């Protein structure tokens, strides 16, 4: 699964006046189901000292880890994104990241 594209975004690590000034977010890549996300959260959190990981799961077309047709569907959709096509998955990612940025504020 680690060969799949995934992104970790870590914004700062300052805590001021009891307000968390950072968020650790993870957006899955191609072929990740919710079980994979749950497993990944544990690993990523341990890399950042146990910090809570908030993830944005974009659904996969794969029905199992061996579903190559679903994988090709996911890969095709990722390619379409590179051409600038906006999909529901892109919209979900934008909302997720905007919420994370809003939570840390302008000084996050």
Backbone bond lengths (Angstrom), bond angles and torsions (degrees), N, CA, C in turn:
res aa  C-N    CA-C-N  psi(-1)  N-CA   C-N-CA  omega(-1)  CA-C   N-CA-C  phi
1 X - - - 1.449 - - 1.531 112.86 -
2 X 1.330 116.19 -24.24 1.465 118.31 -176.59 1.520 111.66 -69.59
3 X 1.332 117.42 -13.08 1.455 119.71 177.16 1.523 111.37 -76.26
4 X 1.304 116.71 -14.48 1.457 120.18 179.07 1.521 110.01 -73.94
5 X 1.296 114.12 150.86 1.455 120.32 -179.96 1.516 109.87 -72.75
6 X 1.299 117.21 126.36 1.459 120.26 174.61 1.522 108.14 -144.94
7 X 1.291 114.78 156.25 1.443 120.41 -177.99 1.521 109.72 -123.88
8 X 1.293 115.93 137.11 1.454 121.57 170.81 1.518 106.39 -118.72
9 X 1.287 115.71 129.60 1.459 119.85 178.77 1.517 106.93 -122.12
10 X 1.300 114.56 121.65 1.454 119.87 179.08 1.518 108.04 -118.88
11 X 1.320 115.67 122.27 1.458 120.49 -175.65 1.522 108.28 -111.66
12 X 1.315 116.63 101.04 1.457 122.02 174.71 1.527 113.65 62.34
13 X 1.309 116.86 -177.28 1.460 121.06 176.11 1.523 111.04 -155.26
14 X 1.308 117.33 31.45 1.459 121.66 -176.38 1.532 109.62 -98.48
15 X 1.313 117.29 138.19 1.455 121.43 172.52 1.524 105.99 -117.00
16 X 1.336 115.65 120.86 1.460 120.72 -178.10 1.519 109.48 -126.09
17 X 1.316 116.31 131.61 1.460 123.07 176.46 1.532 111.99 52.39
18 X 1.322 117.35 38.87 1.450 120.90 177.19 1.522 115.37 72.45
19 X 1.318 117.01 5.54 1.458 121.41 -179.76 1.516 108.34 -105.17
20 X 1.323 117.26 122.18 1.470 117.86 178.47 1.522 110.52 -60.65
21 X 1.322 116.40 129.38 1.468 120.99 -177.90 1.522 111.75 -105.13
22 X 1.316 116.42 15.04 1.455 118.88 179.60 1.522 110.28 -148.49
23 X 1.288 115.71 159.42 1.460 123.81 174.33 1.528 107.38 -140.07
24 X 1.297 115.70 138.29 1.448 121.58 173.95 1.524 105.96 -106.99
25 X 1.320 116.39 113.81 1.459 120.01 -177.09 1.516 110.25 -119.02
26 X 1.329 114.52 153.44 1.455 121.11 179.22 1.514 108.25 -137.84
27 X 1.297 115.91 131.09 1.458 122.32 176.01 1.521 106.86 -116.50
28 X 1.305 115.26 125.47 1.464 118.88 -175.95 1.510 112.22 -68.71
29 X 1.296 113.28 160.11 1.455 120.94 175.87 1.509 110.86 -104.31
30 X 1.275 115.85 -157.96 1.457 122.86 -175.69 1.531 110.15 -66.61
31 X 1.333 115.70 133.11 1.453 121.00 172.15 1.512 116.56 80.61
32 X 1.301 119.66 14.35 1.464 121.44 179.60 1.531 109.77 -93.98
33 X 1.344 115.97 127.03 1.460 119.72 171.78 1.531 107.99 -101.38
34 X 1.313 117.04 -179.15 1.465 119.48 -176.67 1.529 112.34 -64.34
35 X 1.318 117.98 -32.61 1.462 120.11 177.02 1.532 110.22 -63.34
36 X 1.321 116.59 -44.16 1.469 120.18 177.84 1.530 110.30 -60.50
37 X 1.325 116.20 -39.83 1.461 119.71 -179.48 1.524 110.89 -63.45
38 X 1.333 116.38 -43.61 1.460 120.25 179.21 1.512 112.08 -60.96
39 X 1.322 116.36 -40.45 1.466 120.55 177.62 1.523 111.21 -68.34
40 X 1.318 116.58 -40.65 1.461 120.98 -179.55 1.515 112.98 -65.66
41 X 1.327 116.16 -35.54 1.471 120.84 -179.87 1.525 110.11 -58.80
42 X 1.305 116.98 -42.12 1.473 121.26 -179.80 1.524 110.34 -62.79
43 X 1.319 116.44 -47.08 1.472 120.22 -178.89 1.525 111.86 -64.90
44 X 1.316 116.78 -45.67 1.470 120.39 -178.88 1.521 110.69 -65.04
45 X 1.328 116.91 -42.98 1.458 120.35 178.49 1.529 111.20 -57.85
46 X 1.315 117.03 -41.74 1.470 119.79 -179.45 1.528 111.34 -64.96
47 X 1.320 117.60 -31.40 1.467 120.65 177.72 1.524 112.07 -69.05
48 X 1.343 116.90 -21.40 1.467 121.69 -179.03 1.525 110.73 -114.62
49 X 1.312 117.05 35.99 1.455 121.61 173.30 1.513 114.81 66.75
50 X 1.311 118.41 29.71 1.461 121.38 178.27 1.516 114.74 85.25
51 X 1.321 116.78 8.00 1.472 120.30 179.77 1.525 110.44 -61.81
52 X 1.326 115.98 141.73 1.461 121.45 178.79 1.531 109.70 -62.96
53 X 1.333 115.66 136.51 1.458 122.11 178.90 1.527 108.22 -108.73
54 X 1.313 115.95 126.58 1.456 121.31 174.84 1.515 106.88 -104.77
55 X 1.342 116.74 124.43 1.456 117.71 -176.78 1.517 112.31 -116.31
56 X 1.303 113.75 152.79 1.457 123.27 175.07 1.524 106.01 -113.50
57 X 1.320 115.98 108.40 1.465 119.80 -177.38 1.518 110.00 -92.29
58 X 1.314 115.11 119.78 1.458 121.04 170.89 1.524 106.35 -96.80
59 X 1.321 117.67 124.66 1.462 119.70 -174.60 1.522 112.85 -62.12
60 X 1.322 114.60 153.59 1.458 121.49 178.64 1.523 109.46 -106.19
61 X 1.314 116.21 152.71 1.464 121.17 174.74 1.526 110.78 -83.03
62 X 1.318 116.79 -7.90 1.462 121.24 -177.75 1.531 110.43 -74.99
63 X 1.321 116.67 136.86 1.455 121.67 177.38 1.522 111.96 -95.63
64 X 1.334 117.18 -15.73 1.462 123.20 176.23 1.532 107.39 -157.88
65 X 1.319 115.71 171.70 1.469 119.30 179.35 1.524 112.42 -65.61
66 X 1.323 117.17 -19.86 1.469 121.62 -178.96 1.527 113.48 -97.74
67 X 1.318 117.77 6.84 1.469 122.05 -176.25 1.525 110.22 -83.73
68 X 1.326 115.98 89.74 1.463 120.53 -177.31 1.522 112.48 -72.68
69 X 1.331 117.59 -28.75 1.470 120.44 177.00 1.532 109.19 -65.01
70 X 1.329 116.41 -44.33 1.468 120.07 176.71 1.514 111.68 -63.30
71 X 1.340 116.39 -38.10 1.459 121.03 178.56 1.529 110.45 -62.65
72 X 1.315 116.30 -42.76 1.465 120.07 178.13 1.522 110.31 -64.48
73 X 1.338 116.95 -36.48 1.468 120.37 175.30 1.518 111.54 -61.43
74 X 1.336 116.59 -44.01 1.467 120.76 177.37 1.525 111.15 -63.75
75 X 1.320 115.65 -43.31 1.466 120.83 -179.77 1.527 110.98 -63.14
76 X 1.322 116.17 -40.04 1.470 120.91 177.94 1.521 110.47 -62.83
77 X 1.325 116.30 -44.54 1.459 119.33 179.53 1.530 111.10 -62.97
78 X 1.340 117.23 -40.11 1.466 120.34 177.40 1.524 110.42 -61.35
79 X 1.331 116.60 -39.73 1.469 120.24 176.82 1.515 112.14 -63.69
80 X 1.324 116.42 -38.41 1.468 121.08 177.88 1.529 110.04 -62.36
81 X 1.339 116.36 -37.45 1.474 119.72 177.37 1.522 110.82 -60.97
82 X 1.322 116.33 -37.15 1.475 120.36 -179.84 1.531 111.52 -63.76
83 X 1.318 116.34 -25.34 1.475 120.72 178.13 1.519 111.96 -86.14
84 X 1.348 116.55 2.04 1.454 120.28 174.97 1.512 115.55 95.81
85 X 1.332 118.38 6.13 1.465 119.89 178.88 1.521 109.32 -76.17
86 X 1.312 115.86 127.26 1.457 121.58 179.84 1.526 108.48 -92.56
87 X 1.323 116.28 127.76 1.458 121.78 -179.93 1.529 109.21 -121.24
88 X 1.308 115.60 176.82 1.459 120.62 177.17 1.512 112.45 -59.24
89 X 1.329 116.09 -33.84 1.465 120.14 178.42 1.528 111.36 -65.74
90 X 1.312 116.70 -38.60 1.464 120.65 177.35 1.520 109.53 -66.48
91 X 1.310 117.14 -44.17 1.467 120.92 178.28 1.524 111.25 -59.65
92 X 1.355 117.07 -41.85 1.467 120.89 178.80 1.518 111.18 -63.07
93 X 1.326 117.16 -40.22 1.460 121.05 178.30 1.531 110.94 -64.15
94 X 1.314 117.09 -43.52 1.467 121.04 179.58 1.526 110.05 -60.85
95 X 1.321 117.15 -45.25 1.469 120.66 178.72 1.522 110.53 -61.49
96 X 1.328 116.69 -45.58 1.472 121.58 179.95 1.527 111.58 -57.88
97 X 1.324 116.41 -47.84 1.468 119.95 -178.26 1.516 112.26 -70.54
98 X 1.341 117.73 -36.68 1.470 120.06 176.04 1.523 111.31 -62.64
99 X 1.334 116.97 -40.32 1.466 120.30 178.23 1.523 110.75 -64.93
100 X 1.325 117.09 -40.62 1.464 120.52 178.84 1.526 110.86 -63.93
101 X 1.319 116.79 -43.65 1.463 120.20 178.77 1.518 111.73 -66.00
102 X 1.327 117.09 -39.63 1.465 120.60 178.71 1.532 110.60 -64.04
103 X 1.337 116.86 -38.15 1.460 120.98 -179.09 1.522 112.63 -64.51
104 X 1.326 117.96 -33.95 1.463 119.48 -178.86 1.522 111.70 -88.03
105 X 1.321 117.64 -15.31 1.453 120.88 176.87 1.522 113.27 78.08
106 X 1.296 115.27 179.84 1.467 121.00 -175.63 1.517 112.93 -69.90
107 X 1.329 117.71 -18.84 1.469 120.82 -179.95 1.519 111.85 -105.17
108 X 1.332 117.29 14.76 1.458 121.66 -177.90 1.493 112.76 -75.29
